[in-house]
Amino acid sequence: MAVERVIARDRPAHQLLELGRRAWLLVVGSRGRGGFTGMLLGSTSRALVDHAPCPLAVVRT
């Protein structure tokens, strides 16, 4: 299994959803910039949780 690093000029959620169509797993971080930082996912992570076409791991610090 290969790990692929991609650099693209696009909205992060849109690009990750497109890449997820051919991925076995998407791994993303979450800073959760909402009012309750420790409890919420950021907008990109939230979009992926709702729509990812493959398994998703959201990793927090």
PDB file with one MODEL, atoms N, CA, C and O in Angstrom:
MODEL        1
ATOM      1  N   MET A   1       0.852  -1.171   0.000  1.00  0.00           N
ATOM      2  CA  MET A   1       0.000   0.000   0.000  1.00  0.00           C
ATOM      3  C   MET A   1       0.903   1.239   0.000  1.00  0.00           C
ATOM      4  O   MET A   1       1.849   1.321   0.783  1.00  0.00           O
ATOM      5  N   ALA A   2       0.616   2.175  -0.855  1.00  0.00           N
ATOM      6  CA  ALA A   2       1.409   3.388  -0.972  1.00  0.00           C
ATOM      7  C   ALA A   2       0.692   4.565  -0.317  1.00  0.00           C
ATOM      8  O   ALA A   2      -0.536   4.649  -0.332  1.00  0.00           O
ATOM      9  N   VAL A   3       1.470   5.456   0.250  1.00  0.00           N
ATOM     10  CA  VAL A   3       0.947   6.708   0.788  1.00  0.00           C
ATOM     11  C   VAL A   3       1.227   7.787  -0.245  1.00  0.00           C
ATOM     12  O   VAL A   3       2.344   7.898  -0.750  1.00  0.00           O
ATOM     13  N   GLU A   4       0.224   8.570  -0.554  1.00  0.00           N
ATOM     14  CA  GLU A   4       0.378   9.594  -1.587  1.00  0.00           C
ATOM     15  C   GLU A   4       0.183  10.971  -0.977  1.00  0.00           C
ATOM     16  O   GLU A   4      -0.806  11.214  -0.287  1.00  0.00           O
ATOM     17  N   ARG A   5       1.116  11.864  -1.228  1.00  0.00           N
ATOM     18  CA  ARG A   5       0.989  13.253  -0.806  1.00  0.00           C
ATOM     19  C   ARG A   5       0.586  14.059  -2.028  1.00  0.00           C
ATOM     20  O   ARG A   5       1.209  13.954  -3.085  1.00  0.00           O
ATOM     21  N   VAL A   6      -0.459  14.865  -1.881  1.00  0.00           N
ATOM     22  CA  VAL A   6      -0.988  15.649  -2.993  1.00  0.00           C
ATOM     23  C   VAL A   6      -1.015  17.113  -2.590  1.00  0.00           C
ATOM     24  O   VAL A   6      -1.456  17.458  -1.493  1.00  0.00           O
ATOM     25  N   ILE A   7      -0.545  17.962  -3.475  1.00  0.00           N
ATOM     26  CA  ILE A   7      -0.644  19.405  -3.286  1.00  0.00           C
ATOM     27  C   ILE A   7      -1.517  19.924  -4.419  1.00  0.00           C
ATOM     28  O   ILE A   7      -1.211  19.716  -5.594  1.00  0.00           O
ATOM     29  N   ALA A   8      -2.612  20.606  -4.061  1.00  0.00           N
ATOM     30  CA  ALA A   8      -3.550  21.063  -5.077  1.00  0.00           C
ATOM     31  C   ALA A   8      -4.106  22.426  -4.698  1.00  0.00           C
ATOM     32  O   ALA A   8      -4.175  22.775  -3.519  1.00  0.00           O
ATOM     33  N   ARG A   9      -4.496  23.185  -5.696  1.00  0.00           N
ATOM     34  CA  ARG A   9      -5.156  24.474  -5.474  1.00  0.00           C
ATOM     35  C   ARG A   9      -6.651  24.260  -5.653  1.00  0.00           C
ATOM     36  O   ARG A   9      -7.163  24.248  -6.773  1.00  0.00           O
ATOM     37  N   ASP A  10      -7.330  24.094  -4.548  1.00  0.00           N
ATOM     38  CA  ASP A  10      -8.759  23.815  -4.571  1.00  0.00           C
ATOM     39  C   ASP A  10      -9.261  23.973  -3.144  1.00  0.00           C
ATOM     40  O   ASP A  10      -8.466  24.108  -2.214  1.00  0.00           O
ATOM     41  N   ARG A  11     -10.555  23.957  -2.972  1.00  0.00           N
ATOM     42  CA  ARG A  11     -11.101  23.919  -1.614  1.00  0.00           C
ATOM     43  C   ARG A  11     -10.720  22.575  -1.005  1.00  0.00           C
ATOM     44  O   ARG A  11     -10.901  21.550  -1.662  1.00  0.00           O
ATOM     45  N   PRO A  12     -10.204  22.533   0.212  1.00  0.00           N
ATOM     46  CA  PRO A  12      -9.706  21.271   0.783  1.00  0.00           C
ATOM     47  C   PRO A  12     -10.733  20.150   0.786  1.00  0.00           C
ATOM     48  O   PRO A  12     -10.420  19.033   0.374  1.00  0.00           O
ATOM     49  N   ALA A  13     -11.941  20.416   1.238  1.00  0.00           N
ATOM     50  CA  ALA A  13     -12.943  19.349   1.299  1.00  0.00           C
ATOM     51  C   ALA A  13     -13.243  18.802  -0.095  1.00  0.00           C
ATOM     52  O   ALA A  13     -13.347  17.590  -0.279  1.00  0.00           O
ATOM     53  N   HIS A  14     -13.380  19.679  -1.056  1.00  0.00           N
ATOM     54  CA  HIS A  14     -13.687  19.243  -2.427  1.00  0.00           C
ATOM     55  C   HIS A  14     -12.575  18.349  -2.970  1.00  0.00           C
ATOM     56  O   HIS A  14     -12.850  17.286  -3.526  1.00  0.00           O
ATOM     57  N   GLN A  15     -11.345  18.766  -2.815  1.00  0.00           N
ATOM     58  CA  GLN A  15     -10.222  17.990  -3.342  1.00  0.00           C
ATOM     59  C   GLN A  15     -10.111  16.645  -2.625  1.00  0.00           C
ATOM     60  O   GLN A  15      -9.876  15.623  -3.270  1.00  0.00           O
ATOM     61  N   LEU A  16     -10.275  16.632  -1.309  1.00  0.00           N
ATOM     62  CA  LEU A  16     -10.181  15.380  -0.563  1.00  0.00           C
ATOM     63  C   LEU A  16     -11.316  14.421  -0.906  1.00  0.00           C
ATOM     64  O   LEU A  16     -11.104  13.209  -0.961  1.00  0.00           O
ATOM     65  N   LEU A  17     -12.499  14.937  -1.133  1.00  0.00           N
ATOM     66  CA  LEU A  17     -13.606  14.074  -1.547  1.00  0.00           C
ATOM     67  C   LEU A  17     -13.326  13.454  -2.908  1.00  0.00           C
ATOM     68  O   LEU A  17     -13.616  12.277  -3.123  1.00  0.00           O
ATOM     69  N   GLU A  18     -12.771  14.225  -3.817  1.00  0.00           N
ATOM     70  CA  GLU A  18     -12.419  13.685  -5.132  1.00  0.00           C
ATOM     71  C   GLU A  18     -11.345  12.607  -5.004  1.00  0.00           C
ATOM     72  O   GLU A  18     -11.463  11.541  -5.607  1.00  0.00           O
ATOM     73  N   LEU A  19     -10.303  12.876  -4.224  1.00  0.00           N
ATOM     74  CA  LEU A  19      -9.221  11.899  -4.044  1.00  0.00           C
ATOM     75  C   LEU A  19      -9.710  10.650  -3.312  1.00  0.00           C
ATOM     76  O   LEU A  19      -9.209   9.550  -3.545  1.00  0.00           O
ATOM     77  N   GLY A  20     -10.681  10.826  -2.434  1.00  0.00           N
ATOM     78  CA  GLY A  20     -11.220   9.701  -1.687  1.00  0.00           C
ATOM     79  C   GLY A  20     -11.903   8.662  -2.555  1.00  0.00           C
ATOM     80  O   GLY A  20     -12.074   7.519  -2.131  1.00  0.00           O
ATOM     81  N   ARG A  21     -12.292   9.036  -3.751  1.00  0.00           N
ATOM     82  CA  ARG A  21     -12.952   8.080  -4.660  1.00  0.00           C
ATOM     83  C   ARG A  21     -12.035   6.939  -5.071  1.00  0.00           C
ATOM     84  O   ARG A  21     -12.504   5.863  -5.443  1.00  0.00           O
ATOM     85  N   ARG A  22     -10.719   7.174  -5.004  1.00  0.00           N
ATOM     86  CA  ARG A  22      -9.777   6.108  -5.370  1.00  0.00           C
ATOM     87  C   ARG A  22      -8.863   5.716  -4.205  1.00  0.00           C
ATOM     88  O   ARG A  22      -7.856   5.036  -4.400  1.00  0.00           O
ATOM     89  N   ALA A  23      -9.226   6.152  -2.989  1.00  0.00           N
ATOM     90  CA  ALA A  23      -8.401   5.860  -1.812  1.00  0.00           C
ATOM     91  C   ALA A  23      -9.006   4.727  -0.984  1.00  0.00           C
ATOM     92  O   ALA A  23     -10.211   4.480  -1.028  1.00  0.00           O
ATOM     93  N   TRP A  24      -8.155   4.056  -0.241  1.00  0.00           N
ATOM     94  CA  TRP A  24      -8.611   3.051   0.720  1.00  0.00           C
ATOM     95  C   TRP A  24      -8.903   3.704   2.051  1.00  0.00           C
ATOM     96  O   TRP A  24      -9.712   3.200   2.830  1.00  0.00           O
ATOM     97  N   LEU A  25      -8.242   4.840   2.322  1.00  0.00           N
ATOM     98  CA  LEU A  25      -8.390   5.533   3.602  1.00  0.00           C
ATOM     99  C   LEU A  25      -7.945   6.975   3.440  1.00  0.00           C
ATOM    100  O   LEU A  25      -6.908   7.249   2.835  1.00  0.00           O
ATOM    101  N   LEU A  26      -8.731   7.898   3.982  1.00  0.00           N
ATOM    102  CA  LEU A  26      -8.321   9.296   4.074  1.00  0.00           C
ATOM    103  C   LEU A  26      -7.975   9.573   5.538  1.00  0.00           C
ATOM    104  O   LEU A  26      -8.720   9.194   6.442  1.00  0.00           O
ATOM    105  N   VAL A  27      -6.843  10.233   5.762  1.00  0.00           N
ATOM    106  CA  VAL A  27      -6.439  10.619   7.109  1.00  0.00           C
ATOM    107  C   VAL A  27      -6.270  12.131   7.103  1.00  0.00           C
ATOM    108  O   VAL A  27      -5.491  12.678   6.323  1.00  0.00           O
ATOM    109  N   VAL A  28      -7.011  12.799   7.984  1.00  0.00           N
ATOM    110  CA  VAL A  28      -6.939  14.254   8.082  1.00  0.00           C
ATOM    111  C   VAL A  28      -6.806  14.667   9.538  1.00  0.00           C
ATOM    112  O   VAL A  28      -7.163  13.912  10.443  1.00  0.00           O
ATOM    113  N   GLY A  29      -6.297  15.851   9.753  1.00  0.00           N
ATOM    114  CA  GLY A  29      -6.249  16.428  11.090  1.00  0.00           C
ATOM    115  C   GLY A  29      -7.467  17.314  11.284  1.00  0.00           C
ATOM    116  O   GLY A  29      -8.198  17.607  10.338  1.00  0.00           O
ATOM    117  N   SER A  30      -7.673  17.735  12.529  1.00  0.00           N
ATOM    118  CA  SER A  30      -8.785  18.642  12.805  1.00  0.00           C
ATOM    119  C   SER A  30      -8.360  19.638  13.865  1.00  0.00           C
ATOM    120  O   SER A  30      -7.892  19.270  14.943  1.00  0.00           O
ATOM    121  N   ARG A  31      -8.533  20.906  13.534  1.00  0.00           N
ATOM    122  CA  ARG A  31      -8.225  21.954  14.505  1.00  0.00           C
ATOM    123  C   ARG A  31      -9.480  22.444  15.203  1.00  0.00           C
ATOM    124  O   ARG A  31      -9.390  23.074  16.257  1.00  0.00           O
ATOM    125  N   GLY A  32     -10.638  22.172  14.644  1.00  0.00           N
ATOM    126  CA  GLY A  32     -11.891  22.561  15.264  1.00  0.00           C
ATOM    127  C   GLY A  32     -11.931  24.008  15.682  1.00  0.00           C
ATOM    128  O   GLY A  32     -11.879  24.300  16.877  1.00  0.00           O
ATOM    129  N   ARG A  33     -12.020  24.915  14.749  1.00  0.00           N
ATOM    130  CA  ARG A  33     -11.948  26.343  15.041  1.00  0.00           C
ATOM    131  C   ARG A  33     -13.248  26.963  15.507  1.00  0.00           C
ATOM    132  O   ARG A  33     -13.360  28.187  15.579  1.00  0.00           O
ATOM    133  N   GLY A  34     -14.225  26.144  15.823  1.00  0.00           N
ATOM    134  CA  GLY A  34     -15.498  26.675  16.310  1.00  0.00           C
ATOM    135  C   GLY A  34     -15.354  27.237  17.715  1.00  0.00           C
ATOM    136  O   GLY A  34     -14.247  27.311  18.248  1.00  0.00           O
ATOM    137  N   GLY A  35     -16.477  27.635  18.317  1.00  0.00           N
ATOM    138  CA  GLY A  35     -16.473  28.224  19.641  1.00  0.00           C
ATOM    139  C   GLY A  35     -16.008  27.278  20.731  1.00  0.00           C
ATOM    140  O   GLY A  35     -15.458  27.723  21.739  1.00  0.00           O
ATOM    141  N   PHE A  36     -16.217  25.979  20.550  1.00  0.00           N
ATOM    142  CA  PHE A  36     -15.789  24.977  21.517  1.00  0.00           C
ATOM    143  C   PHE A  36     -14.724  24.121  20.856  1.00  0.00           C
ATOM    144  O   PHE A  36     -14.985  22.985  20.462  1.00  0.00           O
ATOM    145  N   THR A  37     -13.532  24.666  20.736  1.00  0.00           N
ATOM    146  CA  THR A  37     -12.459  24.058  19.951  1.00  0.00           C
ATOM    147  C   THR A  37     -12.224  22.592  20.281  1.00  0.00           C
ATOM    148  O   THR A  37     -12.016  21.796  19.366  1.00  0.00           O
ATOM    149  N   GLY A  38     -12.247  22.212  21.525  1.00  0.00           N
ATOM    150  CA  GLY A  38     -11.968  20.836  21.891  1.00  0.00           C
ATOM    151  C   GLY A  38     -13.074  19.865  21.541  1.00  0.00           C
ATOM    152  O   GLY A  38     -12.851  18.654  21.544  1.00  0.00           O
ATOM    153  N   MET A  39     -14.260  20.363  21.241  1.00  0.00           N
ATOM    154  CA  MET A  39     -15.409  19.488  21.022  1.00  0.00           C
ATOM    155  C   MET A  39     -15.834  19.377  19.565  1.00  0.00           C
ATOM    156  O   MET A  39     -16.511  18.416  19.200  1.00  0.00           O
ATOM    157  N   LEU A  40     -15.462  20.317  18.738  1.00  0.00           N
ATOM    158  CA  LEU A  40     -15.975  20.371  17.367  1.00  0.00           C
ATOM    159  C   LEU A  40     -14.924  20.002  16.342  1.00  0.00           C
ATOM    160  O   LEU A  40     -13.723  20.153  16.570  1.00  0.00           O
ATOM    161  N   LEU A  41     -15.398  19.517  15.214  1.00  0.00           N
ATOM    162  CA  LEU A  41     -14.533  19.308  14.062  1.00  0.00           C
ATOM    163  C   LEU A  41     -14.494  20.583  13.251  1.00  0.00           C
ATOM    164  O   LEU A  41     -15.431  21.381  13.296  1.00  0.00           O
ATOM    165  N   GLY A  42     -13.419  20.782  12.511  1.00  0.00           N
ATOM    166  CA  GLY A  42     -13.362  21.896  11.584  1.00  0.00           C
ATOM    167  C   GLY A  42     -14.278  21.631  10.398  1.00  0.00           C
ATOM    168  O   GLY A  42     -14.807  20.530  10.250  1.00  0.00           O
ATOM    169  N   SER A  43     -14.462  22.629   9.565  1.00  0.00           N
ATOM    170  CA  SER A  43     -15.401  22.501   8.444  1.00  0.00           C
ATOM    171  C   SER A  43     -14.971  21.431   7.440  1.00  0.00           C
ATOM    172  O   SER A  43     -15.817  20.720   6.897  1.00  0.00           O
ATOM    173  N   THR A  44     -13.675  21.310   7.192  1.00  0.00           N
ATOM    174  CA  THR A  44     -13.206  20.294   6.240  1.00  0.00           C
ATOM    175  C   THR A  44     -13.450  18.895   6.804  1.00  0.00           C
ATOM    176  O   THR A  44     -13.986  18.030   6.111  1.00  0.00           O
ATOM    177  N   SER A  45     -13.064  18.675   8.041  1.00  0.00           N
ATOM    178  CA  SER A  45     -13.275  17.366   8.665  1.00  0.00           C
ATOM    179  C   SER A  45     -14.758  17.028   8.731  1.00  0.00           C
ATOM    180  O   SER A  45     -15.149  15.891   8.469  1.00  0.00           O
ATOM    181  N   ARG A  46     -15.576  17.999   9.075  1.00  0.00           N
ATOM    182  CA  ARG A  46     -17.024  17.769   9.164  1.00  0.00           C
ATOM    183  C   ARG A  46     -17.590  17.351   7.804  1.00  0.00           C
ATOM    184  O   ARG A  46     -18.396  16.424   7.726  1.00  0.00           O
ATOM    185  N   ALA A  47     -17.171  18.032   6.735  1.00  0.00           N
ATOM    186  CA  ALA A  47     -17.644  17.681   5.391  1.00  0.00           C
ATOM    187  C   ALA A  47     -17.216  16.270   5.019  1.00  0.00           C
ATOM    188  O   ALA A  47     -17.985  15.531   4.404  1.00  0.00           O
ATOM    189  N   LEU A  48     -16.002  15.892   5.385  1.00  0.00           N
ATOM    190  CA  LEU A  48     -15.522  14.551   5.065  1.00  0.00           C
ATOM    191  C   LEU A  48     -16.258  13.490   5.871  1.00  0.00           C
ATOM    192  O   LEU A  48     -16.590  12.432   5.336  1.00  0.00           O
ATOM    193  N   VAL A  49     -16.518  13.753   7.149  1.00  0.00           N
ATOM    194  CA  VAL A  49     -17.278  12.801   7.964  1.00  0.00           C
ATOM    195  C   VAL A  49     -18.642  12.551   7.320  1.00  0.00           C
ATOM    196  O   VAL A  49     -19.117  11.416   7.292  1.00  0.00           O
ATOM    197  N   ASP A  50     -19.261  13.591   6.811  1.00  0.00           N
ATOM    198  CA  ASP A  50     -20.593  13.471   6.225  1.00  0.00           C
ATOM    199  C   ASP A  50     -20.605  12.849   4.831  1.00  0.00           C
ATOM    200  O   ASP A  50     -21.601  12.235   4.450  1.00  0.00           O
ATOM    201  N   HIS A  51     -19.521  12.992   4.059  1.00  0.00           N
ATOM    202  CA  HIS A  51     -19.597  12.625   2.640  1.00  0.00           C
ATOM    203  C   HIS A  51     -18.444  11.771   2.101  1.00  0.00           C
ATOM    204  O   HIS A  51     -18.430  11.476   0.906  1.00  0.00           O
ATOM    205  N   ALA A  52     -17.496  11.370   2.918  1.00  0.00           N
ATOM    206  CA  ALA A  52     -16.326  10.632   2.410  1.00  0.00           C
ATOM    207  C   ALA A  52     -16.752   9.335   1.723  1.00  0.00           C
ATOM    208  O   ALA A  52     -17.571   8.588   2.258  1.00  0.00           O
ATOM    209  N   PRO A  53     -16.195   9.068   0.535  1.00  0.00           N
ATOM    210  CA  PRO A  53     -16.542   7.863  -0.202  1.00  0.00           C
ATOM    211  C   PRO A  53     -15.715   6.634   0.236  1.00  0.00           C
ATOM    212  O   PRO A  53     -15.842   5.563  -0.357  1.00  0.00           O
ATOM    213  N   CYS A  54     -14.881   6.790   1.260  1.00  0.00           N
ATOM    214  CA  CYS A  54     -14.041   5.706   1.749  1.00  0.00           C
ATOM    215  C   CYS A  54     -13.888   5.884   3.264  1.00  0.00           C
ATOM    216  O   CYS A  54     -14.339   6.891   3.809  1.00  0.00           O
ATOM    217  N   PRO A  55     -13.265   4.932   3.947  1.00  0.00           N
ATOM    218  CA  PRO A  55     -13.037   5.112   5.378  1.00  0.00           C
ATOM    219  C   PRO A  55     -12.221   6.388   5.655  1.00  0.00           C
ATOM    220  O   PRO A  55     -11.382   6.795   4.851  1.00  0.00           O
ATOM    221  N   LEU A  56     -12.491   6.999   6.806  1.00  0.00           N
ATOM    222  CA  LEU A  56     -11.885   8.271   7.171  1.00  0.00           C
ATOM    223  C   LEU A  56     -11.374   8.211   8.598  1.00  0.00           C
ATOM    224  O   LEU A  56     -12.070   7.727   9.491  1.00  0.00           O
ATOM    225  N   ALA A  57     -10.156   8.703   8.818  1.00  0.00           N
ATOM    226  CA  ALA A  57      -9.606   8.844  10.165  1.00  0.00           C
ATOM    227  C   ALA A  57      -9.351  10.326  10.399  1.00  0.00           C
ATOM    228  O   ALA A  57      -8.592  10.954   9.661  1.00  0.00           O
ATOM    229  N   VAL A  58      -9.988  10.887  11.430  1.00  0.00           N
ATOM    230  CA  VAL A  58      -9.739  12.265  11.825  1.00  0.00           C
ATOM    231  C   VAL A  58      -8.849  12.216  13.055  1.00  0.00           C
ATOM    232  O   VAL A  58      -9.255  11.719  14.106  1.00  0.00           O
ATOM    233  N   VAL A  59      -7.634  12.733  12.921  1.00  0.00           N
ATOM    234  CA  VAL A  59      -6.633  12.658  13.982  1.00  0.00           C
ATOM    235  C   VAL A  59      -6.485  14.009  14.632  1.00  0.00           C
ATOM    236  O   VAL A  59      -6.267  15.018  13.961  1.00  0.00           O
ATOM    237  N   ARG A  60      -6.606  14.024  15.950  1.00  0.00           N
ATOM    238  CA  ARG A  60      -6.458  15.269  16.716  1.00  0.00           C
ATOM    239  C   ARG A  60      -5.151  15.209  17.496  1.00  0.00           C
ATOM    240  O   ARG A  60      -4.629  14.127  17.766  1.00  0.00           O
ATOM    241  N   THR A  61      -4.628  16.373  17.855  1.00  0.00           N
ATOM    242  CA  THR A  61      -3.393  16.408  18.639  1.00  0.00           C
ATOM    243  C   THR A  61      -3.645  16.035  20.073  1.00  0.00           C
ATOM    244  O   THR A  61      -2.714  16.012  20.878  1.00  0.00           O
TER     245      THR A  61
ENDMDL
END
